[in-house]
């Protein structure tokens, strides 16, 4: 099970970020739209030094991702990026986007559950129908949007690699959230999904 923590979008806080980075998450998406290019690059490099075992992604800033040597999460309206340049992640908000986005490294399927301002939720039945129709290989797929440790087990599917989340990891006990996610997911054997780095 892959756990991807996404930053809250409220700026770089080394103390809080260190707690999340050391909590046992596998990957970390820095989504900080208000940071300058220099500040975002400095934050990305700080993260890499603080947790070299964690896979890193930068949201919406190709130049920073290239300079830091990490992956890029290109949001919905982002210009087309050549997937050969660097690891590439995209959102997947509806089934029809699969054909145009399945050449990337990672897709964040969202929102799974009701999330303010994020559109109609997929819900587990629709998610499973979609996953059932996919080929066995392709990009890593993570569920995002209102997913918590108690709802994550209902999302399990051989094609789903894990969970991406914000709130569970930033609520004061990120290591506890990681333990809960992994514990609730544990009745399905680990599928051995590798990290992309």
Secondary structure in CASP SS format (residue, H / E / C, confidence):
PFRMAT SS
TARGET T0000
AUTHOR 0000-0000-0000
METHOD secondary structure of the structure
MODEL  1
X C 1.00
X E 1.00
X E 1.00
X E 1.00
X E 1.00
X E 1.00
X C 1.00
X C 1.00
X C 1.00
X C 1.00
X C 1.00
X C 1.00
X C 1.00
X H 1.00
X H 1.00
X H 1.00
X H 1.00
X H 1.00
X H 1.00
X H 1.00
X H 1.00
X C 1.00
X C 1.00
X C 1.00
X C 1.00
X C 1.00
X E 1.00
X E 1.00
X E 1.00
X E 1.00
X C 1.00
X C 1.00
X C 1.00
X C 1.00
X C 1.00
X C 1.00
X H 1.00
X H 1.00
X H 1.00
X H 1.00
X H 1.00
X H 1.00
X H 1.00
X H 1.00
X H 1.00
X H 1.00
X H 1.00
X H 1.00
X H 1.00
X H 1.00
X C 1.00
X C 1.00
X C 1.00
X C 1.00
X E 1.00
X E 1.00
X E 1.00
X E 1.00
X E 1.00
X C 1.00
X C 1.00
X H 1.00
X H 1.00
X H 1.00
X H 1.00
X H 1.00
X H 1.00
X H 1.00
X C 1.00
X C 1.00
X E 1.00
X E 1.00
X E 1.00
X E 1.00
X C 1.00
X C 1.00
X C 1.00
X C 1.00
X C 1.00
X C 1.00
X C 1.00
X C 1.00
X C 1.00
X C 1.00
X C 1.00
X C 1.00
X C 1.00
X E 1.00
X E 1.00
X E 1.00
X E 1.00
X E 1.00
X C 1.00
X C 1.00
X H 1.00
X H 1.00
X H 1.00
X H 1.00
X H 1.00
X H 1.00
X H 1.00
X C 1.00
X C 1.00
X C 1.00
X C 1.00
X E 1.00
X E 1.00
X E 1.00
X E 1.00
X C 1.00
X C 1.00
X C 1.00
X C 1.00
X C 1.00
X C 1.00
X C 1.00
X C 1.00
X C 1.00
X C 1.00
X C 1.00
X C 1.00
X C 1.00
X H 1.00
X H 1.00
X H 1.00
X H 1.00
X H 1.00
X H 1.00
X H 1.00
X H 1.00
X H 1.00
X H 1.00
X C 1.00
X C 1.00
X C 1.00
X C 1.00
X C 1.00
X C 1.00
X C 1.00
X E 1.00
X E 1.00
X E 1.00
X E 1.00
X E 1.00
X C 1.00
X C 1.00
X C 1.00
X C 1.00
X H 1.00
X H 1.00
X H 1.00
X H 1.00
X H 1.00
X H 1.00
X H 1.00
X C 1.00
X C 1.00
X C 1.00
X C 1.00
X C 1.00
X C 1.00
X E 1.00
X E 1.00
X E 1.00
X E 1.00
X C 1.00
X H 1.00
X H 1.00
X H 1.00
X C 1.00
X C 1.00
X C 1.00
X C 1.00
X H 1.00
X H 1.00
X H 1.00
X H 1.00
X H 1.00
X H 1.00
X H 1.00
X H 1.00
X H 1.00
X H 1.00
X H 1.00
X H 1.00
X C 1.00
X C 1.00
X C 1.00
X C 1.00
X C 1.00
X C 1.00
X C 1.00
X C 1.00
X C 1.00
X C 1.00
X C 1.00
X C 1.00
END
